[in-house]
Amino acid sequence: MTDAIDAVDQPTPRRKPKEPITTIGGRPMKPSTLMMGYGYDPVLSEGSLKPPIFLTSTFAFENAAAGKRHFEGITGKRAGGAEGLVYSRFNGPNQEILEDRLAIWDGAEDALSFSSGMTAICILMMAFVSQGDVIVHSGPLYAASEGFVARVLSKFGVTYVDFPAGATREEIDAVLAKAKAQAEANGGKVAMIYLESPANPTNALVDVEVVTAARDAALDLAVTPIAIDNTFLGPLWQRPIDNGADIVCYSLTKYFGGHSDLVAGSVAGAKKWMDPVRALRNTMGGIADPNTAWMLLRSLETVELRMQRAGENAAKVCEYLRSHPKVEGLGYLGFIQDARQQDIFDRHCSGAGSTFSLFIKGGEAESFAFLDALKVAKLAVSLGGTETLASHPASMTHLSVPDERKAALGITDNLVRISIGIEDPDDLIADFEQALAKV
C-alpha cells in the first residue's frame, strides 16, 4: 500500500498552477466563462484544447533528488512545502482542475471532489468529530445524511441535537445551549453545525445568517464550522458562503453533472477547513476517479444554461399546477406562503430552482396513480438532470425515517417530489395534466 505521507496531520499539497487569468481590463470574469479553461494549461498536455483523462495510479519523479526534495517538503524536514503529484488516491490532474473550478462557483478558497455526495458528507463530518462531540443539524436532512449522524457516528460516542429548518434565532440559541451542555457533559465539543437548505424533500429554508449569528455568539468560531448541503439550489441559485456558511457540500451527481450518468460529490470552503478533510480523504480514499472528474469538467461548461432552462420550465409547470383541482399544494420556492420563509429566500436565493414538492389531494394511492401514469417524466430518485424525474419520498428515499419524524417534518403520503428537466415545458404540462386525470 502506498502511503507517502502522514495523511492525518499533513495533507498532500497540490501542485501550484500557473497564475490564473480571472479578469479582463479589471473586470472580473463570470464563472460561466472561467469554466472553459480555468486551472488548465494546454502546454502541459501536448497542446490539447481540453484536458485529457489521466488514467494513472502514480506519478513519476524526474530524478531521485526531486523525489527526496518532494518528500522533505511534505514531511516538513525542509521549509517551503512541496508541489506536484504522487499517487492517485491523493489527487490527479483531472481532479485538481475540477476542484479549481468548483471553488469558483461558491467563492471558496479551496474545494475537494469525492466519489459520491455521501462520501463527501461522511468524510467531512468524520474529519471534525471526536468521541464525546455533538453535531447540531437542521431537519429534515437527506435520509442518508441523517442516518449517518444518528446511527453511525453514534457508535463512536458522537451525539446530535437537531432543529427544524425554519427555526427562529431564539430557538437556535436554545438548541446551541443544549448542544454545548451535552458536549461538556460528554467531555467533548460542539464539532459542527450541519445544515441542508432547501431541505430534501420539503424545500424548507434555513436562515444561514441567523445560524451564523447564533454560532458566533455561543461557540468558538475556530472550532465549530457551519457546513451546508446546497445541492437543491447550487451552484446557480444560492451561495451560502456569502451568507456566513464556512463549508458548502454538494452531490455533484445533480446539477453539476446534470446528465444522470455519473455519481460524485464535493465540499468547498476556506483552506483551514479543507485541509483536515483532504487529509482524511488521503487516508480513506474516496476521491472522484479521473473519468468522472473529466465528465464533470465537460458538464460544468453548460451547467448555467441547463439550470436556467430547468428553472424556467419549473416556473411554467408550477404555474399550471398551482390551480389544478387535484393539487392540494406546492412546495415550490417561487410560491412561498410563509412570510419568514419568503424573507429568507429574498436574502439568500437568486432563483426558485427546479425541484419542488407536489401535494396531491389524497394519499399514497393517489400519489401512486399519478406516478404510474406519467409518460414523459421518469419515476426515479435523484434530481437536477436533463430529464424530468418524479418520486415518492415517504415510500422511497425517506422510507427509513420513522413515521412520527416524517409526520413532524411534513413528509406525507401525498407528497411527490418533482425535478424538472430541460424538455419542452408545454410537453411537461401535458404530461402532468394527463397523469392527474388518472388520479
N, C-alpha and C positions, 0 to 999 in steps of 0.2 A: 504493500500500500504506500503510495506516495504521500508523504506528509512533510512538506517543505518547511513549515513554519509552526510556531506556537499559535495556532489558529484562534485561540480564545482571547489572548491579550494583544496580538499583533496582526491586524488584518493585512491581507495581501495588498500591497499598494498597486494602484492602477498605473498603466503607462501614461506618460504625460503627452496629451495630444498636442498637435500644433495649435498655435494661437487661433481660436475660432473667430470667424467674421460674423458678428451679430448686429452690426449697424451699417447703414448707408447714409453718408452725409450727416452723421449724428442722429439719425432716426433709427430707433430700434426696429429690427425686423420681426414680423409676426411668427408665431410657432408654425403656421402652415407653410411658410417659406423655408424656415430652418429645417423642416422635416426632409427636405430634398437633398441635403448634403452635410448637415451639421455633424461634426465628430468623425468624419471620414475623409481620408486623403487618398485620392486615386493613385498617387505616386507610389504608395506603399503596396499597391495590388496591381502592378503591371499596367496602370492606367485604366483599369476597369471603371466604367462610369458608376456602376452600382457595386456595393461590397460583395465579394464572393462569399460562399458559405465555407467557413473554416472548419472542416471536419478533421480535427486532430485532438489527441488526448494530451499531448505535451508539446513544449516549445523548446527549440534548441538554442544554446548559447553560442556566440561566435567563437569563443575560446574559453579555456579553463579560468583564466584570470577574470574574465567577465562574469563567469558563474560565481566565483568567490566574492567578487565585488557586490554582486546582486544579493547574496545571502548575508554578507556583512551588513548591508543596508537594511535588510528585512529584520535581522535579529538585533539591530541596534549596536553592533560592535563598531560600526562606522556611522558617523553623523551624516545626515542628509537623506536618509532613506534609500529607496530603490525604485526603479521603474521597469516595466516590462512584464512579460507573461511567463508563467512557469508550468502550470498544469490546469487542465480544463475543468476541474472541479471548483477551481477558484474563479476563473474568468477566461474569456476569449474575445477575439476581435469583434465578432457579431454582437455579443452581449454588451461589450463596452460601448459600442456605437448606439445600441438600443437604449442603454441606461442614460447616456448623454442626452438623448432626445426625449426620453420620458421625463427627465428632470425639468426640461424646458416648460412643459405644459403646466406644471404646478408652481413654477418659480422656485424650485427646490435647488439646494446646493449639490445634492447627490441623489442617486436612485439605484436600486438593485432589482434584478429580474429573478424570477423563480419559476419552477416547473408548473405551478398552479397558484391560483389565488389563495387557497387554503394553506399551501406550503409557505407562502409569504406571511400569512397571518400567524401561523403556528410558530415559525422561527422568530418572527418579530416579538411575539409575547414571551417566548422562552428566553430570548436574549436579555430581557429586563426583569424577569421574576426570579425570586429565590424562595426557599421554604419560609412560610410564615407571612409572605406578602399577600396583598389584596389587590385585585383588579376591579376597578369601577367601570361599569359599562352601561350604555343605553339599551333600550329594548323597544321593539324587537330587533334581534340580530338575525342574520342568516343562520339557519338552524345548526349548521356545522360549526360556525364560529362560537355560538352559544354553548353547544355541546362540548367543544374543546375546553372552554373555560370551566364548565360545571362538572364534567366527567373525567377529563384527562389531567388538567393541571391540579385538580383537587387531590389526585393520587400522590402528589408531591408536596402537599401542605400549602397550596395556594388557594385562597378563598376569594369570593367576589361579593360585591354589592351592586345592584342594578337600579336603574331609574327609567321611567317612561320617556320616550323621545321628546315629548312636549313639556317636560318638567320646567318649572319656573326657577329663578335664582334661589328663592328660599328653599325649595325642595332639593335643589342640587347642593346647597350649603349643608343641609341636614344629612344628605347621603354621604358627602365627603367627611363630615364629622363622624358619622357612624363607621365609615371605612377606616378612618385614621385610628379610632379607638380599637377597632377589630384588629388592625395591623399591630398596634402596640401590644395588645393582649397576646398576640401570637408571636411576638418578637420579630416582627417584620416591618415593612413599609408599604405605603400605597404606591405600587410599582408602575401603574399605567391607568390612564382614563381612555377607554376604548369606545368609540362612537361609530354608529352607522347612520348616515343621513344623506339622502332619504332612506328610511328603513325598508327592509325587504320583508313582506311584500306590500306594506300598507302605505308607503310613501310619506310616512310621518317624518317631519323635520326636527333636527336637534339644533338648538341655538348655540352654535360653537363659540360665539363671542361671550355669552353668559357663562358657559362651562369654563372658558379660559379665565374669565374674571374670578370665578369661584375658586378655581385651582390656584391662581396666583395669590389669592387671599389666605388660603388654608394650607397649602402644601409647598414643598421645596421645588421650585421650577427646574432645578438642575437634576432632580431625581425622578420626577413624575411627568413623563411626556404625555401629550394628548395625541392619540392616533385616531384616524377616521377612515372608514371604508367609504370611498367616494365613487363606487362602481356605477351607481344608477345615473349620476349626472356628469361624471368625468369622462374625458378631460375638458369638455367644451363649456358646460353649463354651471360649473362651480369650481372655485379654487380655495379650498379650506385653509391653506396656509395663510392666505390673505386675511382670514377671519380669526387667526390665533392658533390653529392646529399646528402641531410640530411634525407629524408624520402622516402621510397620505398613503392608503392601501388601495390596490385595485385587483380585480380579476381582469387581466388583460384579454381573457377569452372574449369578453363582452365587446364594448365599442372599439377599443384599441385594435383588437384583432378583427372583430366585426364581420367575419365570414363563416362563423361556426365550423371552422376547420382546424383550430388549434386550442390548446389549453396552456395558460401561463398566468403569472401574477407578478406584482411589483410592490415595492414600498419606496417612498421618496421623502426626503427631509434634509435637515442640516447634517453635515458630516459627523458631528459629535453624536447624533442619534443613529446614523447609518453604520458607523464603524463597528459597534458591538454586534449588529445584525449581520454585517458582512463576515465578521469573524466566526460567528456560529454557522453561517451558511458554508463557509470554507470547511468547517469540520464535518457538517452533516451532509453536505451536498445539497441538491435541490435547486441548483441554478437552472435557468432555462437552457435547453440544448441549442446548438448553433443553428439548426434548421428552423426551429421555432422562432428564434431571435431574428433570423433573416426574413421570415414570413411577416413578423410584426413590423419590421422596418418597411416592408412593402405596404402594409396596411396603414401605417402612420401617415403615409403620403396622401391618403384620401379620407382620413378619419373626420376631418372637419366637414367635408362635403357630405359624407354618409350621415353624420349626426344631424346636420342641418335638414336634410331631406326627411329623415325619420321624425325629427321634431315637428316639421311642418305637417307631415302626414298624421301624426298623433293628434295635433290640434284639430284637424278636419274631422277625423274619426270621432274624437270625443265630443265635438260639437254636435254630431249626429246622434251619438249615444245618449247624451245628457237628457234628451226629451223623449226617449223611447219608452213606451208604456210598460215594457217588461224589465226595464232597468231601474233598480232601486237607488243607485248612487254610483259615483265615480271617485276613486282615489287618484285624481289627476291634479298635478300641481298647477295647471292652468285654471282650475276651477276650485280653488281653496275656499272653504266656507268659514273656517275659524280665523278670527282677526289676528290672533297671536301667531298662528302658523303663516298667515299672509305676511306679517311683519318680518318673520324670519326669512321667508322666501325673498322678499324685496331686498333685504340686506345681504343675503348670501348667494343668491342664484341669479343667473343671467338667462335662464331658459327653463321650460317646464319638463323637458326630457321627452322620452318616447315610451316609457314603461309606466303602466298605471294599473290600478285595481278596478275591475268591473264588478259591481254588486248586482247580481241578477235576482229578481223577485222570486223567492222560493228558498231552496236549499241545495243539498248535494244533487238530487235527482235532476233539478232544473239546470244546474251548472253542467252536469254531465251531458244532458241533452244538447245544450248549446255547444259544448266542446266537440261532441261526436258529429255534429252537423257541419262543422267548418270545412270549407273546401280549399281556400287559399291559405289561410293561417294554419300552421302546423301545431299539433298537440305535442309539445315538448317543453322541457325545462330550459333554463338559461334565458338570455336576453341580449339586446344590443347587436344582433346580427342583421344581415341584409334582408332576411326574411322575417315575416311576422310570426310570432310564437304565442301560444296560449297554454296555460297550465292551471291546475287546481291546487294551490299551496296546502290547504288543510289536509288533503289526502296524498300529497306528493312530497314536495320539498320540506314541509313543516310537519309531516306526519309524526315524527318522533317527539315533537313538542307536546308536553302534557296538555290535555284538553282544557283544564282550567286556565293554564297560561295562554293558550291560543285564544280563549274567550276574552281574557283580560287585554290582550294585545290587538284584538279586532280581527283575528284570522278566522273568519267564519266560513261555514259550508257554502255560502252563496258568493264567496269571493273568487273571482277568476283573475289571474294575473295576465296582462297582455303586454307584449313587447312589440311595438310597431316597427316594421321594416321599411324598405325603400321602394316597395311596389307602387303601382298607381293607387292613389288614395280612393278614387271612386270604386275601384275593384274591391278594395278592402271594405268599404262601406256596404257594398252589395253583398259581400260575404257575410258580414255581421248581420245584415238585415235578414238574409235567408236563414241563418243559423238561429237567430232569435225567434223566427217564425215557427221553429220546431219545438220551442220551449212550451 
